[in-house]
Structure formats: C-alpha cells, structure tokens
Amino acid sequence: QGDYAVVGDFDGYLHWLRLDNGEAAGRERVGGKALRAKPVVVDGILLVQNVEGELSAFRLQ
C-alpha cells in the first residue's frame, strides 16, 4: 500500500511497482479482460473493475 504503486493493463493484470526504485514487485491476473479505470483503495481494500463490469477486490496488508 504505502511503498508500492499499482497499475492495471489492457490484458487484465494488476502490476505492483516499488516506489523506491520502480522495480516490479508482483503481478495479479484480474479476470483476463482490460481494466476500465485506475485501481482505488477504500479502507485497505484495492478495488478494480474490468471492461465487462466485473469488480475485483484485494485486501492490502
């Protein structure tokens, strides 16, 4: 959460990037469809929606 940026791509993946050096720290497939908008964090939960309207949630630790 605090030490990473999270970005989505057109292939349906979320990518975690380290803020201190820009290196990839992780990747998660989210339904296999392009992501519609930037991820949003609410109360420690990362929310992301794909182009088909499916919503995925990830609890941040």
Secondary structure, DSSP 8 states (H G I E B T S, - for coil): -TTEEEEE-TTSEEEEEETTT--EEEEEE-TTS-B-S--EEETTEEEEEBTT--EEEEE--
